[in-house]
Amino acid sequence: MKLLDAIIFSVALALMVVGIHQTMVLGIGFSYSLFMFAVGLLFWFQLRRNKARESGESQPKKPVKRDKPLKKR
């Protein structure tokens, strides 16, 4: 996980916690925007993670060349 992904995920979780608190104190009408921003950030995080996973799979893996033969036990 890259730094930007960690920041996006952390901010989304923080907005969820603040939204839950505001829901208990003021009601769902006042915290609706917090939940929508949190859901938007979670979608963005998932999109970035899927793109990173796809780009990692598209690159073929190179075989590892060994200079020394394997030791027999």
N, C-alpha and C positions, 0 to 999 in steps of 0.2 A: 504494500500500500504506500503510495506516494504521499508527500506532505500535504498537497492540495486535497487529496481524497480524505485524508485524516481530518483536515480542517472542515471540509464540507460536512462530513459525518458528525463531527463534534458539534458544530453549530446547529445542525438539524436536531440532534438529541437535546441540546440546550433549549431550543425553541419549543420542543415538545414538553419539556419539564415546565418551562415558564407558562406555556399554554394550559397545561393541566392545573397549575396553581391559579392562573387567572380565571379558569372555568369554575373552580371551587369558590373563589372570592366574588367575582363579578357576574359570572354566567357565560354561556357558550357564545353569545352574540359579541362580546368584547374580545374573546380569544380566538375567534374564527380565523382572522388574518394570520395569527401566529401559527396555527395548524396548517394553513395553506402554504405558508413559506416553508415550513418544515417538510411537508410532503413534496414540494417542488425541489428542495435540496436533496431529499432522498431519491427522487427520480433522477436528478442530475448525477448523483453519486453512483447509482446503478448503471446509468448510461456510460459513464467514464470507465467503470469497472468492466463492463461487457466489451467496450471497445479495446481496452488493454488486453483482455483475455483473447479476443479475436486476432489482434495483431501478433500476439505471442504464439498462437497456434498456426498462423499462416507462414511463419518463418520455419523452414525445415531445420531439424536438429542435425548438427554435424557430428559424425562419429568421432569418438575420442581416440587419438593415436597414442599408443603406449611406446615409450622409448625402451623400457626394460620389459623383459618377459615376466609373466606372473610367477611368483615363488611357489614352489610345491611345498606342501606341508607334510 
